């Protein structure tokens, strides 16, 4: 089966497209979102991202039966195979129909379970369809090649005008998306600097083995954060890697 169309970006949340906005436009890539990113505010970010894609001149987002953040979190916490399998079937049907040249997806950083789940769903599909899968840094340094060799990556270095345009979109989006995203955006800009946003890198997406091995000796951020929320009385229970996410991902294992 030979891919015949533009690349497809599969993101856990709307808003992730901002990390590689220039590259997506250059590739004429479409975006598909698994959830509506309503977790922190209760308000879907799908309309905001739909407007952003149009204003930035990118293709319309791929219509997909996304689910609320809370529903995906609950499905992972409860290992609800009915919800998870339906998402996998829907995604398989959409990607098989589109047959993209390659896939772009979230990195599996242990920062957010939805990001990691999305990463391995995309890898599972890429493996099944025989197409390449690239990931992007989300919580990390935009210029980080991760475990990949630079020569194996697709790299864009934005000039001053392109960077200014991108930063304007980032600030506009963050201002409209709610306090939590605005704080996260401000933190990342302060941590890595505005100039770092000129780097847009698609890295060959790493597989299961290295990811799973990493969490044998440390807990991922989302687990530590969840336990903190439980101690504060804000969560009743916390999603853990070993007890909740790993059993779900184990069915989608893609060797490194």
Rosetta blueprint (number, residue, H / E / L):
1 X L
2 X L
3 X L
4 X L
5 X E
6 X L
7 X L
8 X E
9 X E
10 X E
11 X E
12 X L
13 X L
14 X L
15 X L
16 X H
17 X H
18 X H
19 X H
20 X H
21 X H
22 X H
23 X H
24 X H
25 X H
26 X H
27 X H
28 X L
29 X L
30 X E
31 X E
32 X E
33 X E
34 X L
35 X E
36 X L
37 X L
38 X L
39 X L
40 X L
41 X L
42 X L
43 X L
44 X L
45 X L
46 X H
47 X H
48 X H
49 X H
50 X H
51 X H
52 X H
53 X H
54 X H
55 X H
56 X L
57 X L
58 X L
59 X L
60 X L
61 X L
62 X L
63 X L
64 X L
65 X L
66 X L
67 X E
68 X L
69 X H
70 X H
71 X H
72 X H
73 X H
74 X H
75 X H
76 X H
77 X H
78 X H
79 X L
80 X L
81 X H
82 X H
83 X H
84 X H
85 X H
86 X H
87 X H
88 X H
89 X H
90 X H
91 X H
92 X H
93 X H
94 X H
95 X H
96 X H
97 X H
98 X H
99 X L
100 X E
101 X L
102 X L
103 X E
104 X E
105 X E
106 X E
107 X L
108 X L
109 X L
110 X L
111 X L
112 X L
113 X H
114 X H
115 X H
116 X H
117 X H
118 X H
119 X H
120 X H
121 X H
122 X H
123 X H
124 X H
125 X H
126 X H
127 X H
128 X H
129 X H
130 X L
131 X L
132 X L
133 X E
134 X E
135 X E
136 X E
137 X L
138 X L
139 X L
140 X L
141 X L
142 X L
143 X L
144 X L
145 X L
146 X L
147 X L
148 X L
149 X L
150 X H
151 X H
152 X H
153 X L
154 X E
155 X E
156 X E
157 X E
158 X L
159 X L
160 X H
161 X H
162 X H
163 X H
164 X H
165 X H
166 X H
167 X H
168 X H
169 X H
170 X H
171 X H
172 X H
173 X H
174 X H
175 X H
176 X H
177 X H
178 X L
179 X H
180 X H
181 X H
182 X H
183 X H
184 X H
185 X H
186 X H
187 X H
188 X H
189 X H
190 X H
191 X H
192 X H
193 X L
194 X H
195 X H
196 X H
197 X H
198 X H
199 X E
200 X E
201 X E
202 X E
203 X E
204 X E
205 X L
206 X L
207 X L
208 X H
209 X H
210 X H
211 X H
212 X H
213 X H
214 X H
215 X L
216 X L
217 X L
218 X L
219 X L
220 X L
221 X H
222 X H
223 X H
224 X H
225 X H
226 X H
227 X H
228 X H
229 X H
230 X H
231 X H
232 X L
233 X L
234 X L
235 X L
236 X L
237 X L
238 X L
239 X L
240 X L
241 X H
242 X H
243 X H
244 X H
245 X H
246 X H
247 X H
248 X H
249 X H
250 X H
251 X L
252 X L
253 X L
254 X L
255 X L
256 X L
